[in-house]
């Protein structure tokens, strides 16, 4: 069973407090997602480190129930 956008968003926000998560269903099938994650915790970290934080937040679900996630990360500008 695919993961829902709100479920993915909740997992990320639980692991990265203060993160703002914007989910987009890319194919309309609740199975291919784009996530933009903006979090102060990303400051001073490389893009690879930021993505690793998000993947860790998803608790190993990448490649399993969540097999398609287009990820964008950013540090808040204000």
Buried (B, 14 or more C-beta within 10 A) or exposed (E): EBBBBEBBBEBBBEBBEEBBBEBEEEEEEEBBBBBBBBBEBBEEBEEEEBBEBBBEBBEEBBEEEBEBBEBBBEEEEE
